[in-house]
């Protein structure tokens, strides 16, 4: 389905930059972000709260003080992201 969105110029420029850096399309970037945003809260919500997008556009773990993070938690987060 096609639709039209009105976005601020700065956001569109940043989105195009991130898409290019990730070697993906703008459409794929928007689709991935929208799916991630509207997915049910129960699906990986605890792990999602541990991930943020870093300054280079790549996902990274949020700094959460002295949180203990295991390899299993990282694998689970990567699987949830489809990595």
Helices and strands as residue ranges (DSSP letters): H 9-21, H 26-38, H 45-48, E 51-53, E 59-61, H 71-81
